[in-house]
Amino acid sequence: MLVDDELAMIGSTNLDNRSLHLNFELMIAVEDEEFVAKVARMLESDFADSLHSNAPDAKPRRWFERFGTAVARLFSPIL
């Protein structure tokens, strides 16, 4: 997560109760302008290479992907 020009946060933490209290996920805050600039360049490169999932030319998901997502959603409360 890029906070501003002076702070970046790196880690696996999602900001929800499960991540913070059950999964013991961690995040580190780095306050270094050079490091933050590298993170910003990395994110800009990732965004430039990405596609919107709802773009008009996006391929529709296959039936088994949609089915797997629906099944996984049923188990999400216990995962």
Secondary structure, 3 states (H helix, E strand, C coil): CECCCCCEEEECCCCCHHHHHHCCCCEEEECCHHHHHHHHHHHHHHHHHCCCCCCCCCCCCCHHHHHHHHHHHHHCCCC
